Amino acid sequence: MGKTKAFFKSIYKNVFVRRALRSLLSLLGLSLLIFILARVLPGDPIKTALGPDIPEEVVERYREMLNLNKPLYLQYFYWLMDVFQLKLGRSLVTIRDVSADITDFFPATLELLLASAVFRIIVAFPLGVLSGRKPGATMDNAIRVLAYVGICIPTFGWAIILQLVFAYWLNWLPAIGRISEEFMGIPKVTGLMTIDSLISGNVPAFIDVLKHLLIPTVALSIGGAVQEARILRAGMIENISRDYVLNMKSHGIPERIIYFKYVLKPSIIAVVPTMGLDVASTVGNAFLVESICNWPGMSRYGMMAMLRKDLNAIVGVVLVIGIVYIVINTITDIILYAIDPRIRLKERGES
């Protein structure tokens, strides 16, 4: 008994095991909260989803099928039992299991999320370095103005602006959709059309998918990217004035080595958690952008579920968004653990 207790205690000391357990408790609390909120809102969910003229016997049949005729605690218990079987309950609108709906719609949103992360890295780091190396210069002032504009305009505003400029006026990019009709026959392997088009060896389809991906990706990412560039700039300016940097400059070490080897790494530490949260928030911020761009993703599915009061779909979408936040926060923690020795020392001290 003592050995078993010591074994579990040693496992719990592992920082990632502790965080995994906390994440599971957070998901359980989130599911309970959203489940209750979705069911206590005023209005009949069945008549909201299927129409007010639906016969009463059909309404009663749906109530029984969805356990809505049972007490709230029993409804949650039955739903939780379904979750343990990788089911999320039946949708009122599609009459399918919500997990099947999310499996169909989530890859499109995941593709946006991954493209958003790549865009942020490509934009934020070069702009932050350019701005931080020469503060007060013309480039720094231009990036500051771009940051203000990027943050002030909401994501759906950027989506409309980009559609007007690049789709309607210049006719360079498609305004809506995920892929052109001529390429819709590519085999579905991963659900990510960029990868599936490459797997099938269809380069024109890959280029077409990228064109469709650009407007929603930039709309979702530009505000966060310029904000992260400003955070990196502030970190670089702060670290440049450190004593060890001044000491290296006095010894004649080239500025390029000082900036990119000794200043950039500690400056990134402040950017990583912000970028992680911004990338995770892409799933929630994509509600309007997916609708404007007619992007067949999970966020648009979730918005339609809320408008129609599709109870299980609402809970399922929010739960998946919570999982996305937890996964990205875990990845962020791992990156910080790798680049910041202070965190490693602190975790070792706690354990």
Contacts in CASP RR format, 6 or more apart in sequence:
PFRMAT RR
TARGET T0000
AUTHOR 0000-0000-0000
METHOD contacts of the structure
MODEL  1
MGKTKAFFKSIYKNVFVRRALRSLLSLLGLSLLIFILARVLPGDPIKTAL
GPDIPEEVVERYREMLNLNKPLYLQYFYWLMDVFQLKLGRSLVTIRDVSA
DITDFFPATLELLLASAVFRIIVAFPLGVLSGRKPGATMDNAIRVLAYVG
ICIPTFGWAIILQLVFAYWLNWLPAIGRISEEFMGIPKVTGLMTIDSLIS
GNVPAFIDVLKHLLIPTVALSIGGAVQEARILRAGMIENISRDYVLNMKS
HGIPERIIYFKYVLKPSIIAVVPTMGLDVASTVGNAFLVESICNWPGMSR
YGMMAMLRKDLNAIVGVVLVIGIVYIVINTITDIILYAIDPRIRLKERGE
S
11 17 0 8 1.000
12 18 0 8 1.000
12 21 0 8 1.000
13 351 0 8 1.000
14 351 0 8 1.000
15 347 0 8 1.000
15 350 0 8 1.000
15 351 0 8 1.000
16 330 0 8 1.000
19 330 0 8 1.000
19 333 0 8 1.000
23 326 0 8 1.000
23 330 0 8 1.000
26 326 0 8 1.000
27 319 0 8 1.000
27 322 0 8 1.000
27 323 0 8 1.000
27 326 0 8 1.000
30 318 0 8 1.000
30 319 0 8 1.000
30 322 0 8 1.000
31 80 0 8 1.000
31 83 0 8 1.000
31 315 0 8 1.000
31 319 0 8 1.000
32 76 0 8 1.000
34 314 0 8 1.000
34 315 0 8 1.000
34 318 0 8 1.000
34 319 0 8 1.000
35 75 0 8 1.000
35 76 0 8 1.000
35 79 0 8 1.000
35 315 0 8 1.000
36 72 0 8 1.000
36 76 0 8 1.000
38 309 0 8 1.000
38 311 0 8 1.000
38 314 0 8 1.000
38 315 0 8 1.000
39 45 0 8 1.000
39 68 0 8 1.000
39 72 0 8 1.000
39 75 0 8 1.000
39 311 0 8 1.000
41 309 0 8 1.000
43 309 0 8 1.000
44 59 0 8 1.000
45 68 0 8 1.000
45 92 0 8 1.000
45 309 0 8 1.000
45 310 0 8 1.000
45 311 0 8 1.000
46 54 0 8 1.000
46 59 0 8 1.000
46 62 0 8 1.000
46 63 0 8 1.000
46 66 0 8 1.000
46 68 0 8 1.000
46 92 0 8 1.000
47 54 0 8 1.000
47 59 0 8 1.000
48 308 0 8 1.000
48 309 0 8 1.000
49 92 0 8 1.000
49 93 0 8 1.000
49 308 0 8 1.000
49 309 0 8 1.000
49 310 0 8 1.000
50 58 0 8 1.000
50 62 0 8 1.000
50 92 0 8 1.000
50 93 0 8 1.000
60 69 0 8 1.000
62 68 0 8 1.000
62 92 0 8 1.000
63 69 0 8 1.000
65 90 0 8 1.000
66 89 0 8 1.000
66 90 0 8 1.000
66 92 0 8 1.000
66 311 0 8 1.000
66 312 0 8 1.000
67 74 0 8 1.000
67 75 0 8 1.000
67 78 0 8 1.000
67 79 0 8 1.000
68 75 0 8 1.000
70 78 0 8 1.000
79 88 0 8 1.000
79 89 0 8 1.000
79 312 0 8 1.000
79 315 0 8 1.000
82 88 0 8 1.000
82 89 0 8 1.000
86 99 0 8 1.000
87 97 0 8 1.000
87 98 0 8 1.000
87 99 0 8 1.000
88 97 0 8 1.000
88 98 0 8 1.000
88 99 0 8 1.000
88 102 0 8 1.000
88 312 0 8 1.000
88 315 0 8 1.000
88 316 0 8 1.000
88 319 0 8 1.000
89 97 0 8 1.000
89 98 0 8 1.000
89 99 0 8 1.000
89 312 0 8 1.000
90 96 0 8 1.000
90 97 0 8 1.000
90 98 0 8 1.000
90 312 0 8 1.000
91 97 0 8 1.000
91 98 0 8 1.000
91 101 0 8 1.000
91 305 0 8 1.000
91 310 0 8 1.000
91 312 0 8 1.000
91 313 0 8 1.000
92 308 0 8 1.000
92 309 0 8 1.000
92 310 0 8 1.000
92 311 0 8 1.000
92 312 0 8 1.000
92 313 0 8 1.000
93 304 0 8 1.000
93 305 0 8 1.000
93 308 0 8 1.000
93 310 0 8 1.000
93 313 0 8 1.000
94 101 0 8 1.000
98 312 0 8 1.000
98 313 0 8 1.000
98 315 0 8 1.000
98 316 0 8 1.000
101 301 0 8 1.000
101 313 0 8 1.000
102 298 0 8 1.000
102 301 0 8 1.000
102 316 0 8 1.000
102 317 0 8 1.000
102 320 0 8 1.000
105 296 0 8 1.000
105 297 0 8 1.000
105 298 0 8 1.000
105 300 0 8 1.000
105 301 0 8 1.000
106 297 0 8 1.000
106 298 0 8 1.000
106 320 0 8 1.000
107 190 0 8 1.000
107 191 0 8 1.000
107 192 0 8 1.000
108 178 0 8 1.000
108 191 0 8 1.000
108 290 0 8 1.000
108 295 0 8 1.000
108 296 0 8 1.000
108 297 0 8 1.000
108 298 0 8 1.000
109 283 0 8 1.000
109 286 0 8 1.000
109 290 0 8 1.000
109 297 0 8 1.000
109 298 0 8 1.000
109 299 0 8 1.000
110 192 0 8 1.000
111 191 0 8 1.000
111 192 0 8 1.000
111 193 0 8 1.000
111 194 0 8 1.000
111 213 0 8 1.000
112 213 0 8 1.000
112 216 0 8 1.000
112 217 0 8 1.000
112 220 0 8 1.000
112 282 0 8 1.000
112 286 0 8 1.000
112 290 0 8 1.000
112 295 0 8 1.000
112 297 0 8 1.000
113 279 0 8 1.000
113 282 0 8 1.000
113 283 0 8 1.000
113 324 0 8 1.000
114 192 0 8 1.000
115 213 0 8 1.000
115 217 0 8 1.000
116 217 0 8 1.000
116 220 0 8 1.000
116 221 0 8 1.000
116 279 0 8 1.000
116 282 0 8 1.000
117 275 0 8 1.000
117 279 0 8 1.000
119 217 0 8 1.000
119 218 0 8 1.000
119 221 0 8 1.000
119 225 0 8 1.000
120 221 0 8 1.000
120 224 0 8 1.000
120 225 0 8 1.000
120 228 0 8 1.000
120 275 0 8 1.000
120 278 0 8 1.000
120 279 0 8 1.000
121 275 0 8 1.000
123 221 0 8 1.000
123 222 0 8 1.000
123 225 0 8 1.000
123 226 0 8 1.000
123 229 0 8 1.000
124 224 0 8 1.000
124 225 0 8 1.000
124 226 0 8 1.000
124 228 0 8 1.000
124 229 0 8 1.000
124 232 0 8 1.000
124 271 0 8 1.000
124 275 0 8 1.000
125 229 0 8 1.000
125 232 0 8 1.000
125 271 0 8 1.000
127 143 0 8 1.000
127 146 0 8 1.000
127 225 0 8 1.000
127 226 0 8 1.000
127 229 0 8 1.000
127 232 0 8 1.000
128 143 0 8 1.000
128 229 0 8 1.000
128 230 0 8 1.000
128 232 0 8 1.000
128 233 0 8 1.000
128 236 0 8 1.000
129 232 0 8 1.000
129 236 0 8 1.000
129 259 0 8 1.000
129 264 0 8 1.000
130 139 0 8 1.000
130 140 0 8 1.000
130 143 0 8 1.000
131 139 0 8 1.000
131 140 0 8 1.000
131 143 0 8 1.000
131 144 0 8 1.000
131 229 0 8 1.000
131 230 0 8 1.000
131 232 0 8 1.000
131 233 0 8 1.000
132 140 0 8 1.000
132 232 0 8 1.000
132 233 0 8 1.000
132 236 0 8 1.000
132 237 0 8 1.000
132 240 0 8 1.000
133 236 0 8 1.000
133 259 0 8 1.000
134 140 0 8 1.000
135 233 0 8 1.000
135 237 0 8 1.000
140 233 0 8 1.000
143 226 0 8 1.000
143 229 0 8 1.000
143 230 0 8 1.000
143 233 0 8 1.000
144 230 0 8 1.000
146 226 0 8 1.000
147 223 0 8 1.000
147 226 0 8 1.000
147 227 0 8 1.000
147 229 0 8 1.000
147 230 0 8 1.000
150 158 0 8 1.000
150 222 0 8 1.000
150 223 0 8 1.000
150 224 0 8 1.000
150 226 0 8 1.000
150 227 0 8 1.000
151 223 0 8 1.000
151 224 0 8 1.000
151 226 0 8 1.000
151 227 0 8 1.000
153 161 0 8 1.000
153 223 0 8 1.000
155 219 0 8 1.000
155 220 0 8 1.000
155 223 0 8 1.000
155 285 0 8 1.000
155 286 0 8 1.000
155 288 0 8 1.000
155 289 0 8 1.000
156 219 0 8 1.000
156 288 0 8 1.000
156 289 0 8 1.000
156 292 0 8 1.000
157 219 0 8 1.000
158 218 0 8 1.000
158 219 0 8 1.000
158 220 0 8 1.000
158 222 0 8 1.000
158 223 0 8 1.000
159 215 0 8 1.000
159 216 0 8 1.000
159 219 0 8 1.000
159 288 0 8 1.000
159 289 0 8 1.000
159 292 0 8 1.000
159 293 0 8 1.000
160 292 0 8 1.000
162 173 0 8 1.000
162 215 0 8 1.000
162 218 0 8 1.000
162 219 0 8 1.000
163 175 0 8 1.000
163 176 0 8 1.000
163 215 0 8 1.000
163 292 0 8 1.000
163 293 0 8 1.000
166 172 0 8 1.000
166 173 0 8 1.000
166 214 0 8 1.000
166 215 0 8 1.000
167 173 0 8 1.000
167 174 0 8 1.000
167 175 0 8 1.000
167 215 0 8 1.000
168 175 0 8 1.000
173 211 0 8 1.000
173 212 0 8 1.000
173 214 0 8 1.000
173 215 0 8 1.000
174 180 0 8 1.000
174 211 0 8 1.000
174 212 0 8 1.000
174 215 0 8 1.000
175 215 0 8 1.000
175 293 0 8 1.000
176 293 0 8 1.000
176 294 0 8 1.000
176 295 0 8 1.000
177 212 0 8 1.000
177 293 0 8 1.000
177 294 0 8 1.000
177 295 0 8 1.000
177 296 0 8 1.000
178 193 0 8 1.000
178 209 0 8 1.000
178 212 0 8 1.000
178 213 0 8 1.000
178 295 0 8 1.000
178 296 0 8 1.000
179 186 0 8 1.000
179 193 0 8 1.000
179 205 0 8 1.000
179 208 0 8 1.000
179 209 0 8 1.000
179 212 0 8 1.000
180 208 0 8 1.000
180 212 0 8 1.000
183 197 0 8 1.000
183 202 0 8 1.000
183 204 0 8 1.000
183 205 0 8 1.000
183 208 0 8 1.000
183 209 0 8 1.000
186 193 0 8 1.000
186 196 0 8 1.000
186 197 0 8 1.000
186 200 0 8 1.000
186 202 0 8 1.000
186 205 0 8 1.000
187 196 0 8 1.000
187 199 0 8 1.000
187 200 0 8 1.000
188 196 0 8 1.000
189 195 0 8 1.000
189 196 0 8 1.000
189 199 0 8 1.000
190 196 0 8 1.000
190 199 0 8 1.000
193 205 0 8 1.000
193 209 0 8 1.000
194 206 0 8 1.000
194 209 0 8 1.000
194 210 0 8 1.000
194 213 0 8 1.000
197 203 0 8 1.000
197 205 0 8 1.000
197 206 0 8 1.000
197 208 0 8 1.000
197 209 0 8 1.000
198 206 0 8 1.000
215 293 0 8 1.000
216 286 0 8 1.000
216 289 0 8 1.000
216 290 0 8 1.000
216 293 0 8 1.000
216 295 0 8 1.000
219 289 0 8 1.000
219 293 0 8 1.000
220 282 0 8 1.000
220 285 0 8 1.000
220 286 0 8 1.000
220 289 0 8 1.000
221 282 0 8 1.000
224 278 0 8 1.000
227 274 0 8 1.000
227 278 0 8 1.000
228 271 0 8 1.000
228 274 0 8 1.000
228 275 0 8 1.000
228 278 0 8 1.000
231 270 0 8 1.000
231 271 0 8 1.000
231 274 0 8 1.000
232 267 0 8 1.000
232 268 0 8 1.000
232 270 0 8 1.000
232 271 0 8 1.000
234 270 0 8 1.000
235 266 0 8 1.000
235 267 0 8 1.000
235 270 0 8 1.000
236 259 0 8 1.000
236 263 0 8 1.000
236 264 0 8 1.000
236 267 0 8 1.000
238 267 0 8 1.000
239 245 0 8 1.000
239 263 0 8 1.000
239 266 0 8 1.000
239 267 0 8 1.000
240 263 0 8 1.000
244 262 0 8 1.000
245 258 0 8 1.000
245 262 0 8 1.000
245 263 0 8 1.000
248 258 0 8 1.000
248 262 0 8 1.000
249 255 0 8 1.000
249 258 0 8 1.000
265 339 0 8 1.000
268 339 0 8 1.000
269 336 0 8 1.000
269 339 0 8 1.000
269 340 0 8 1.000
272 332 0 8 1.000
272 335 0 8 1.000
272 336 0 8 1.000
272 339 0 8 1.000
273 332 0 8 1.000
273 336 0 8 1.000
275 332 0 8 1.000
276 328 0 8 1.000
276 329 0 8 1.000
276 331 0 8 1.000
276 332 0 8 1.000
277 328 0 8 1.000
277 329 0 8 1.000
277 332 0 8 1.000
279 328 0 8 1.000
280 324 0 8 1.000
280 325 0 8 1.000
280 328 0 8 1.000
280 329 0 8 1.000
283 298 0 8 1.000
283 299 0 8 1.000
283 320 0 8 1.000
283 321 0 8 1.000
283 324 0 8 1.000
284 299 0 8 1.000
284 321 0 8 1.000
286 295 0 8 1.000
286 297 0 8 1.000
286 299 0 8 1.000
286 300 0 8 1.000
287 299 0 8 1.000
287 300 0 8 1.000
287 302 0 8 1.000
287 303 0 8 1.000
288 303 0 8 1.000
289 295 0 8 1.000
289 299 0 8 1.000
290 296 0 8 1.000
290 297 0 8 1.000
290 299 0 8 1.000
290 300 0 8 1.000
290 303 0 8 1.000
291 300 0 8 1.000
291 303 0 8 1.000
298 317 0 8 1.000
298 320 0 8 1.000
299 317 0 8 1.000
301 313 0 8 1.000
301 317 0 8 1.000
302 313 0 8 1.000
302 314 0 8 1.000
302 317 0 8 1.000
304 310 0 8 1.000
305 313 0 8 1.000
305 314 0 8 1.000
305 317 0 8 1.000
306 314 0 8 1.000
336 343 0 8 1.000
337 343 0 8 1.000
337 344 0 8 1.000
337 347 0 8 1.000
END
